[in-house]
């Protein structure tokens, strides 16, 4: 029974997302659309399962929604800060810096989410990963204290991601 | 003050705010003189600027009495794909030495972009 379930639904969460996206694309909720979305949501993960051998083991949806809200708020705040930097700081006084963030996260999915978060937050862009995946290279637009930004990334984002993917 | 007029005014406001941020992002793109700092301008436009324009679109559709949720999907896909292009531009900058070479990572040999098999002038990866 469990094996049949895993064969039919290799990625239950992806099935849910595909169904929701399909219903939203139709812009109206009707039983037919939900059923068709479910059919797509079962067929597509099944057909692409070969290329997704692993799936994140633990994933806490509730904590992920809290995380998304925090990130949205940070995007708003950081946007204003970066706009201020663009308008007021002349190029000669701009202090860009490379920051190396040592990673505690191991799962590729979690590191991807962290890198995406860093890039979406204005003022920081995640540039590269070290060859063994133990550090993340981040570029900062303007900072006086690179260490503070590194600690901020670690305490604000990475700690939460460690709890989400556990 | 009906719902329609509230939604219209809110849509106009978010259009204005979104446009301001897009203008600031473009100013940044023109003003900065280094590829890596320039990269920061489009990430800003891609988040708040486009987000506010899409919010305006949602509000306008509500004002017209035909609510549309496609914009939420656009926002979601944009937020998922925008970091990928930024990451690739950053990788090209590092690879082509268009920027200051980053400090080497503490625990591993080198950054994966600099870890090329033909070794085009980079220090050989150590600690394998």
Interface residues (C-beta under 8 A of the other chain):
Chain A: X21 X24 X25 X27 X75 X76 X79 X82 X83 X86 X87 X91 X94 X96 X98 X100 X102 X115 X116 X119 X120 X122 X123 X125 X126 X127 X128 X129 X130 X131 X132 X133 X134 X135 X137 X139 X141
Chain B: X21 X24 X25 X27 X28 X31 X32 X33 X34 X36 X37 X39 X40 X41 X43 X44 X47 X48 X68 X69 X70 X72 X73 X79 X80 X82 X83 X86 X87 X90 X91 X93 X94 X100 X102 X103 X105 X106 X107 X108 X109 X110 X111 X112 X113 X115 X125
